[in-house]
Amino acid sequence: MQVTVIIPVFNELNTICDVLNRIKEVDVADEIIIVDDGSSDGTRELLVSLEHDPLTRVIYHPQNMGKGSAVRTGIQNASKDIIIIQDADLEYDPGDYPSLIQPILDGKAKVVYGSRFLGTEKRDFLLLSKLANKFLTFVTNVLYQQTLTDMETCYKVFRRDVVQDITFHSRRFEFEPEFTAKMLKRHIYIHEIPIRYNSRGFDEGKKIGVKDGIESLWTLFKYRFVE
């Protein structure tokens, strides 16, 4: 099975090249789709210089439309069997790719989440972010009768055929609960494995805020009761 890595990008000039190098070092990706979501810090100009790379395809949104919109564009253009969603910062480590895709290769799962809360290694979290993640995961488990530990993780890995007949609507960070809700309502088992994580602060470019948490909470309730 071949692998597509989708990278939604918005103003990540300082990290995008490091992320790409780490992905290539792991040597798992057969296709890398970068979706630039209207960057204005020089990221877009940098990506133009990468277009000659046969492994990489760059898609440009004409304006900033949100992470969810960028991920949706990536999914629509992916051509390989397994899709990995990768943030463009350095919070998540592509070195975890082999363990993330293994349950799918073994036929044990169609969807795998990389959990920042499993395992014994201590992860560095912003307190507010950690509390919000814990709360949203708790609500997910209550509404959908699950035992997930990290619903909000970026590392969502899945077979492409699982999402081919699903329409996603999220524009921003509420993509995470929408994706989770639609998997669980279709009784698709979500397998979790521990991953490494290196949190960054808002001064380093972190973009999610309180408003996004409220929108995610509403999304969980909305998709519990509507299709």
C-alpha positions as CSV (number, residue, x, y, z in Angstrom):
1,M,0.0,0.0,0.0
2,Q,1.3,3.5,-0.9
3,V,1.2,6.6,1.3
4,T,0.1,10.2,0.7
5,V,1.1,12.8,3.2
6,I,-1.1,15.9,3.3
7,I,0.5,19.1,4.7
8,P,-1.8,22.1,5.2
9,V,0.4,25.2,5.4
10,F,-0.3,28.8,6.5
11,N,2.6,31.1,7.2
12,E,5.2,28.4,8.1
13,L,8.3,29.8,6.4
14,N,10.6,28.8,9.3
15,T,9.6,25.2,9.5
16,I,8.2,23.8,6.3
17,C,11.6,22.8,4.8
18,D,12.5,21.0,8.0
19,V,9.2,19.1,8.0
20,L,9.7,18.1,4.4
21,N,13.3,16.9,5.1
22,R,12.1,14.8,8.1
23,I,9.3,13.2,6.0
24,K,11.8,12.3,3.3
25,E,14.2,10.9,5.8
26,V,11.6,8.4,7.0
27,D,11.1,7.2,3.4
28,V,7.5,6.2,3.8
29,A,5.7,8.8,1.7
30,D,5.0,8.0,-2.0
31,E,3.3,11.4,-2.5
32,I,3.4,14.6,-0.6
33,I,0.6,17.1,-1.1
34,I,1.3,20.6,0.3
35,V,-1.8,22.9,0.4
36,D,-0.7,26.5,0.9
37,D,-3.7,28.2,2.5
38,G,-3.0,31.8,1.4
39,S,0.4,32.3,3.2
40,S,1.7,35.9,3.2
41,D,5.1,35.5,5.0
42,G,7.1,34.2,2.1
43,T,6.0,30.5,2.5
44,R,4.2,30.6,-0.9
45,E,7.3,31.9,-2.7
46,L,9.4,29.2,-1.1
47,L,7.0,26.5,-2.1
48,V,7.2,27.6,-5.8
49,S,10.9,26.7,-5.7
50,L,10.0,23.2,-4.5
51,E,7.6,22.4,-7.4
52,H,10.3,20.6,-9.4
53,D,10.4,17.8,-6.7
54,P,8.8,14.7,-8.3
55,L,7.6,13.5,-4.8
56,T,5.9,16.8,-4.0
57,R,2.8,18.5,-5.3
58,V,1.9,22.0,-4.2
59,I,-1.7,23.4,-4.4
60,Y,-2.4,27.1,-3.7
61,H,-5.5,28.4,-2.1
62,P,-6.1,32.0,-3.5
63,Q,-6.8,33.2,0.1
64,N,-6.7,31.9,3.7
65,M,-9.7,29.5,4.0
66,G,-8.7,27.6,7.2
67,K,-6.9,24.3,8.0
68,G,-10.0,22.2,7.5
69,S,-10.4,23.6,4.0
70,A,-6.7,22.9,3.2
71,V,-7.0,19.3,4.5
72,R,-10.2,18.7,2.4
73,T,-8.3,20.0,-0.7
74,G,-5.5,17.5,0.1
75,I,-7.9,14.6,0.5
76,Q,-9.6,15.4,-2.7
77,N,-6.3,15.3,-4.6
78,A,-4.7,12.4,-2.8
79,S,-4.1,9.3,-5.0
80,K,-2.4,6.7,-2.8
81,D,-3.9,4.0,-0.5
82,I,-3.1,5.5,2.9
83,I,-3.4,9.2,3.9
84,I,-1.4,10.8,6.7
85,I,-2.2,14.4,7.8
86,Q,0.9,16.3,8.9
87,D,1.1,19.8,10.4
88,A,3.6,22.1,8.8
89,D,5.2,23.1,12.2
90,L,7.6,20.8,14.2
91,E,5.1,19.7,16.9
92,Y,4.6,16.2,15.3
93,D,7.5,13.9,14.4
94,P,7.3,12.1,11.0
95,G,9.6,9.5,12.6
96,D,6.3,8.0,14.0
97,Y,5.0,7.2,10.4
98,P,6.0,3.5,10.4
99,S,4.2,2.7,13.6
100,L,1.2,4.8,12.6
101,I,0.6,2.9,9.3
102,Q,1.5,-0.5,10.6
103,P,-2.0,-1.3,12.0
104,I,-3.4,-0.5,8.6
105,L,-0.8,-2.6,6.8
106,D,-1.6,-5.5,9.2
107,G,-5.3,-5.2,8.5
108,K,-6.1,-4.4,12.2
109,A,-7.6,-1.0,11.5
110,K,-8.6,1.4,8.8
111,V,-8.1,4.5,10.9
112,V,-5.3,5.2,13.3
113,Y,-4.8,8.2,15.6
114,G,-1.5,9.2,17.1
115,S,-2.2,9.9,20.7
116,R,-0.1,12.4,22.7
117,F,-1.5,11.0,25.9
118,L,-0.6,7.4,25.6
119,G,2.7,5.9,26.7
120,T,5.0,6.8,29.5
121,E,7.0,9.6,27.8
122,K,6.1,13.1,29.2
123,R,4.8,15.5,26.5
124,D,5.2,19.2,26.7
125,F,1.8,20.9,26.5
126,L,0.4,24.4,27.0
127,L,-1.9,24.0,30.0
128,L,-5.0,25.6,28.3
129,S,-4.4,23.5,25.2
130,K,-4.1,20.3,27.3
131,L,-7.3,21.0,29.3
132,A,-9.2,21.8,26.1
133,N,-8.0,18.6,24.4
134,K,-8.9,16.5,27.4
135,F,-12.4,18.1,27.7
136,L,-13.2,17.7,24.0
137,T,-12.0,14.1,24.0
138,F,-14.2,13.4,27.1
139,V,-17.2,14.8,25.3
140,T,-16.5,12.7,22.3
141,N,-16.3,9.6,24.4
142,V,-19.6,10.4,26.1
143,L,-21.5,11.3,23.0
144,Y,-20.1,8.4,20.8
145,Q,-19.5,5.8,23.6
146,Q,-15.8,5.5,22.9
147,T,-12.6,5.4,24.9
148,L,-10.3,7.7,22.9
149,T,-7.5,9.5,24.6
150,D,-6.7,12.2,22.0
151,M,-9.5,13.2,19.6
152,E,-7.8,16.5,18.6
153,T,-4.5,15.0,17.4
154,C,-3.2,16.1,14.1
155,Y,-2.0,12.6,13.3
156,K,-5.0,11.0,11.7
157,V,-4.0,8.2,9.4
158,F,-6.6,6.4,7.3
159,R,-7.2,4.3,4.2
160,R,-8.3,6.6,1.4
161,D,-11.3,4.4,0.5
162,V,-12.7,5.0,4.0
163,V,-13.4,8.7,3.1
164,Q,-14.2,8.5,-0.6
165,D,-18.0,8.6,0.0
166,I,-17.9,11.1,2.9
167,T,-18.3,14.9,2.4
168,F,-16.5,17.0,5.0
169,H,-17.6,20.6,5.6
170,S,-15.2,22.0,8.2
171,R,-13.2,25.1,7.3
172,R,-11.0,25.5,10.3
173,F,-9.9,23.3,13.3
174,E,-13.3,21.8,13.7
175,F,-12.1,19.3,11.0
176,E,-10.8,17.1,13.8
177,P,-14.2,16.5,15.6
178,E,-16.0,16.3,12.2
179,F,-13.7,13.6,11.0
180,T,-13.9,11.7,14.3
181,A,-17.7,12.0,14.5
182,K,-18.2,10.7,10.9
183,M,-15.9,7.8,11.4
184,L,-17.6,6.7,14.7
185,K,-21.1,7.1,13.3
186,R,-20.1,4.7,10.5
187,H,-18.9,2.3,13.2
188,I,-15.3,2.5,12.0
189,Y,-12.9,1.5,14.7
190,I,-10.2,4.1,15.6
191,H,-6.9,2.5,16.7
192,E,-4.7,4.7,18.8
193,I,-0.9,4.5,19.3
194,P,1.5,6.7,21.3
195,I,3.4,9.4,19.4
196,R,6.1,12.0,20.2
197,Y,5.0,15.6,20.6
198,N,6.8,19.0,21.0
199,S,4.3,21.7,21.8
200,R,4.9,25.2,20.6
201,G,3.5,28.5,22.0
202,F,1.4,31.2,20.4
203,D,4.5,33.4,20.1
204,E,6.0,30.6,17.9
205,G,3.0,30.6,15.5
206,K,0.4,28.4,17.2
207,K,-3.0,29.4,15.7
208,I,-5.8,27.5,17.5
209,G,-7.7,29.6,20.1
210,V,-10.8,29.6,22.4
211,K,-13.2,30.2,19.6
212,D,-12.0,27.1,17.8
213,G,-12.6,25.1,20.9
214,I,-16.2,26.3,21.1
215,E,-16.7,25.5,17.4
216,S,-15.2,22.0,17.9
217,L,-17.6,21.4,20.8
218,W,-20.6,22.4,18.7
219,T,-19.3,20.2,15.9
220,L,-19.3,17.1,18.1
221,F,-22.9,17.7,19.1
222,K,-24.1,18.6,15.6
223,Y,-22.7,15.5,13.9
224,R,-23.9,13.2,16.7
225,F,-27.5,14.0,15.7
226,V,-27.3,14.9,12.0
227,E,-25.6,13.3,9.1
